[in-house]
Each structure stands twice: as structure tokens, then as C-alpha cells.
């Protein structure tokens, strides 16, 4: 279970599916500020705050972390109930203002799509 959650928190790519890349911090914050990022099937709820912190839960366990925006990518490191989730810079894309996809390794790796609530 931890491996699956780790892969999802790390965040597949395709531009033909309506997702539009976000390339700057201000646009990113306009979507996530005061909203939850949710991946319901695994019970993941995350809040990404303007002050560079990440808080939430995954499978009822606490998630904490920090983030920054670097060279057009969302870069973060997190801790999931004592399990470190390594630093990684991710491509962020949004669709219809209601879904946000994070793709690890600057868009070259696996992805996870969250609902914005």
C-alpha cells in the first residue's frame, strides 16, 4: 500500500486530454489557494499553502512537507507518517479548473491527478 501511495504522491502525461501546463507560481497558487487537492480512491487530501508548506492526510495518516516553484516546475519534499518522500520537481497541469495533474521528474515520470475542491 505504501508503494502505491508513494507513486501517487510522486505523481502519466498526455497533452491531448485537455490538460494545460502551469508554468508559474502565481497561476499555480490561483488554483490551489484555499482549496483541497483530493484523490478520493486512496483517501488523499492535501493543502498546498502559499507559505511553502504542504499539509494533509493519506490513508488517514498525516502528510507534511515543503514546496517551491523552480524553473517552471513544482518542487516538493514530503513526509508521510514518518516515511520520507524525496525531493522532486514536477510538471503541473490543470483541466477545467477542477483537476490538477502532477507528473514527476519534470514531466518525464508517473502522474497523479487530483480533484480541486
N, C-alpha and C positions, 0 to 999 in steps of 0.2 A: 504494500500500500504506500509506503514512504517513497519508493522509487517512482510510482505513478504520480504521486503528488509533486515530487521534486521535478519531474519532467513538465508537468503542467505549470508549475510556478516559474519554471525556466522559460517558458513559452516557445506552424506549417505555413507556407506562403503561397499566394496567388493573387495577382492584381486584377484578374478578370472577374472577381466575385464581388465587386462593389466597395472593397476596402480602399481607403485613401491614406497614404502615408502622412504622418505628422512629423514635421522636421524641426519644430522649435518648442522650447519650454512653455512659452506663453499660450500657444494653441493647445498643447497638452493639458496644461492646468485649466484652461477654459472648459474642457470636457470632464475632468476628474474632480475638480474642487467641489466639495460638499456633496459628493456622490460616492456610492459604493461600487467597487468592481466585484462582480459576483460570478462564480462558476458553480451553479447550483448542484450539479450532479455529484460533486465532491464536497459540498458544503464549504466552499472557499468564499470569504468576504474580506476584501482588502480596502483600506483607505490610504490613498497616496496624498500626503499633505504638502502644501506649498513650502513648508519649512524644511523639507528634505527628509521627512520621516515616513515610514510605512508601518501601519498597524492593522491587525485583523485577526482572523481565525481561519483555520483549515482543519477539517475533520475535528472540530471543537477544540483544537489546540492553538495556542497563541502564536501569531506571526508578528515579528518586528523586523525593522530594517531601516536602511537609509537609501536615498537615491539622489541623482543629479542628472542634468542633461548635458551631454558632451558630444560635440561634432555631429549633431542631428540624431542622437540616439539616447534612449532612456537607459541609464546605467544604475544598477542596484546591487546591493548585497542584503541578505535577509537571514533570519534565524527562525526556524520552525520548531518550537518547543525543545530547544537545545541542539537541534540539528542545523549546522551552518549550511546556507545556500550561497555558494560562491558568487563573487562579483561577476557581473556580466552586463554587456551593453546590448540593448535590444532595439530592433525596429518596432515602432509603434504605428498601428494603422487603426482608422476608425471607419465604421459603416453606419450611416443614417443617424449618427449621434447617439446610438443606443448600444453599440457593440464596439469593443476595443480589442484588437489582437496584438499580442506581444510575441515577437519572434527572436529567439536568442541568437547570439553570435552575429550581431549586426544584420539580421535578416537571413542568415545562411543556415539556421538550425530549425529546431522544432518550435511550434507555436501553441499558444493557448488563447482562446477567445473568451472574453469576459463580457457580461452584460453590465451596462452602466445603469445604476438605479439611484 
